[in-house]
């Protein structure tokens, strides 16, 4: 069960407070606001595209799946992807017209003295959201052009999209997660990697079971108690990951097989486990993950699912605490 983890929240808070912050200056060139692209918020915020009880789907509000290509940038893709989703679902932008710059966010982070942990998820989703709320965001095109009036664009973006609603970035209670999704609001999940449960190809290097078929289907199950996955993953190569949650299904069943250690005999035995309830996710591994994933008869390469048990037991959940209606 998800519960308030005081020591973990404190850890996140300390990271924020003790990061070395340096000033970022931008040109004060004036700009005619009438020539900027118009922003048209919807009159009424949408709900999930699925109306079934115990199920919520936000696939139609997502931008293209990205590929981090082995770089520690998964949290950036999750955080930016969540904001892009809000722009589509609550402000009426077309998915192909929304392309915010992860490179911009990385640039700001580095300017403020926060360095990516190259052996992990890079930087926490909490830090990234907190930074963007203060500084603003640019589109990929705006950042690449190195416009002299970037500060004006940043302020305009903050004014239109990043007005806080008084909520916390960290979602502390499990009940809030599905409530957000039901309102059409994506949720970000940071969690430790268990290679077998994630069907990560590197699992084989550590003597952990994994399935290429499950990887193709985008399935992340759960590191069973006393399994080799639970025993080795956090010792052999501890890493964390971040994904964007785009829905849930409380009735969906996931089955997985793993080798577990019999505590009485010490022998390794095969065990089949069944888990009920999943979150649907958008990953940042291109289509190597979930290339055969489909839901309701439609394929969504690069998407997949994670069991709620895995997410609730090991994960941290984050949101953009911004107003989504005007």
C-alpha positions, 0 to 999 in steps of 0.5 A, spaced: 500 500 500 502 507 498 503 511 504 506 517 506 514 515 507 516 521 511 524 519 510 523 519 503 519 525 502 525 528 507 530 526 502 526 529 496 526 535 500 533 535 502 535 535 494 531 541 493 534 545 498 541 543 498 542 544 490 546 549 488 542 554 485 545 560 480 542 565 477 540 565 469 539 571 466 535 572 459 535 578 454 530 583 455 528 584 448 521 586 447 516 582 443 509 584 440 505 579 444 499 579 438 504 575 434 505 570 438 501 563 437 494 563 440 492 559 446 485 556 446 483 553 453 477 548 453 471 551 456 470 544 460 476 539 462 476 532 459 475 526 463 478 519 461 476 517 455 474 510 458 468 511 462 468 504 465 468 503 473 475 501 475 478 503 469 481 510 466 485 511 459 488 517 457 492 514 450 489 519 446 492 525 449 499 523 448 505 525 444 510 521 440 514 516 444 521 518 445 527 514 446 532 515 451 537 511 448 541 509 454 542 516 457 539 518 464 534 522 461 527 518 463 525 522 468 525 528 463 521 525 458 516 523 463 515 530 466 515 533 459 510 528 457 506 529 462 506 537 461 505 535 453 499 531 455 495 537 459 496 541 453 493 536 449 487 534 454 485 541 457 488 546 452 485 543 446 492 543 442 493 537 437 498 532 439 503 533 433 503 541 434 506 540 442 513 539 442 516 541 449 524 541 449 527 536 454 534 539 452 531 546 455 530 543 461 537 539 461 540 546 460 536 549 466 538 544 471 546 544 469 546 552 469 543 551 476 549 546 478 544 540 479 548 535 475 545 528 472 547 522 475 549 518 469 548 511 472 541 512 474 535 516 472 538 522 472 535 527 476 528 526 480 521 528 477 520 532 483 526 537 482 525 537 474 517 539 476 520 544 481 525 547 476 520 548 470 515 551 475 520 557 477 523 558 470 518 556 465 518 551 459 520 552 451 518 548 445 523 544 442 523 549 436 524 555 440 530 552 444 533 550 438 533 557 435 536 561 441 531 566 440 533 573 444 526 574 447 526 567 450 525 570 457 518 573 454 516 566 452 518 563 458 514 568 462 508 567 457 508 559 458 508 560 465 502 565 465 498 560 461 500 553 463 504 553 470 499 557 475 500 553 481 493 550 484 496 549 491 497 542 491 504 538 492 508 536 487 509 529 490 502 525 491 502 522 497 496 518 497 494 512 493 487 514 492 489 521 489 492 517 483 486 514 480 482 520 482 487 524 477 487 519 472 479 520 472 480 527 471 484 526 465 491 528 469 497 524 467 501 522 473 509 521 473 512 514 477 519 514 479 521 507 481 527 502 482 528 497 477 528 490 478 530 487 472 526 481 471 520 484 473 521 489 467 523 484 463 530 488 461 535 484 457 540 485 462 537 481 467 540 475 463 547 478 465 545 477 473 542 470 472 535 473 473 529 471 469 526 475 463 522 474 457 522 477 450 515 476 449 513 480 455 518 485 453 515 486 447 508 486 450 510 492 455 509 488 461 512 490 468 510 485 473 513 485 480 519 482 483 516 476 487 518 475 494 525 471 495 526 471 488 532 472 484 530 478 481 529 481 488 535 478 491 540 480 485 537 487 482 539 492 487 545 489 488 548 487 481 546 494 478 542 498 482 538 503 477 531 507 478 527 509 472 521 514 470 515 513 466 508 516 465 502 513 467 496 514 462 491 510 465 489 504 469 485 498 470 483 495 476 481 488 473 486 486 469 490 480 470 498 479 469 501 473 470 509 472 471 514 466 472 520 467 476 525 463 480 525 463 487 529 461 493 526 456 498 527 458 505 527 451 508 531 447 503 535 453 500 533 450 493 531 455 487 524 453 484 520 456 479 514 460 481 508 462 477 505 469 480 498 472 479 497 480 480 491 484 479 490 491 477 495 495 473 497 502 471 498 503 463 504 507 462 508 511 456 515 509 457 522 512 454 525 506 450 522 507 443 519 501 441 524 496 443 519 496 449 511 494 448 512 494 440 506 489 440 502 492 446 495 494 444 489 495 448 481 495 446 484 493 439 489 498 437 496 498 438 500 503 442 508 501 441 512 504 446 507 504 451 505 498 456 503 496 463 506 496 470 502 492 476 499 496 481 503 492 486 510 494 484 508 501 483 505 502 490 510 498 494 516 501 491 514 507 487 514 515 488 508 519 484 508 526 482 504 531 478 504 538 475 500 542 480 497 547 476 491 549 474 488 546 468 482 551 467 481 558 466 
